[in-house]
């Protein structure tokens, strides 16, 4: 679990809690409930963004790893081809 996922989950939980508190205040008519719901929505939204960002980072990292592996494989193929060409040149020189 990376730091963005942890932060996101830590913001989502109080966000949901404040929204539930706001609904409870509204239902029981204890007074102004808007501030609790606004704060809950902001916290939940920020937490969701952090969680989403952690998932995007994970996908991007996997893509970079795959890309680097493909580049390394191409390098190895080029190196093998160069070795084969140099061997063929040496054989041709030895024959002549």
N, C-alpha and C positions, 0 to 999 in steps of 0.2 A: 504494500500500500504506500503510494508516494505522498509527499506532503500536500499536494493539491487535493487529492482525494480525502485525506484526513481533514483538511480545513473545510472542504465542502460539506462533509458529513457533520462536522462540528457546527456549521452554520445552519444546516437544514433542520437539525433537531430543535434548537431554540426557535427557529422561524415557525415551525409547525406548532410548537408550544405557545408562542405568542398569538398565533391565529386562533388556536383553541381557546385561549384566555379571552381574546376579543369576542368570540362567539358566546362564551359564557357570560361575559359582562353584558353583552347586548340582550341575551335571552332573559337574564335576571334583572335587567334594567338597573344596574348598579351605578351607572353614570356614563361618561363618554368612553366609548369602546374603540374609536377610530385609531387612536395612537398605538394601541396594542396590535391592531390588525395591520396598520401601515408598517410598523417595525417588523412584524412577523413576515410580511410579504417581502420586504427588502432583504431580510436575513435569508429567507428561503431562496429568493432569486439569486443572491450572491453565492449561496451554497451550491445551487444548481449549476451556476456558471463555473465554479471551481471544479465540480465533478466532471462536467462536460469537457473542460480544458484538460483535465488529467487524462481523459479517454483519447482526446485528440493527440496529445503528446505521445501516448503509448502507441497509437497507430502510426504516427510519423516516425517514431524511433524504429519500429519494426520495418518500415519502408526503407529507412536509411541503412539498416543492417543488411537487408536483402540486396539493396543496390551495391553496397560495398562488396558483398560476397560475389555478385555477378562481375564486378570490375576485377576482382582478384582472380576469378576464374578466367576471364579474358586475358589477363596479363600472363597467367600460366600457359595458356594456349599459344600466345604470341612467342613466349620464351621457348616453348617446345618446337614451334615452327622454325624459329631462328636457329636452334640447335640442329634440327634436321637439315636445313639449308647449308649450314656450315659443314656438316658431315658430308653432304653430297658434293660440295665444292672441293673438299679435301680428297675425296675419292677420285674425282675427275682429274685433279692435279697429279695424283699418284699414278693414275692410268696413263696419262700423257707423258 
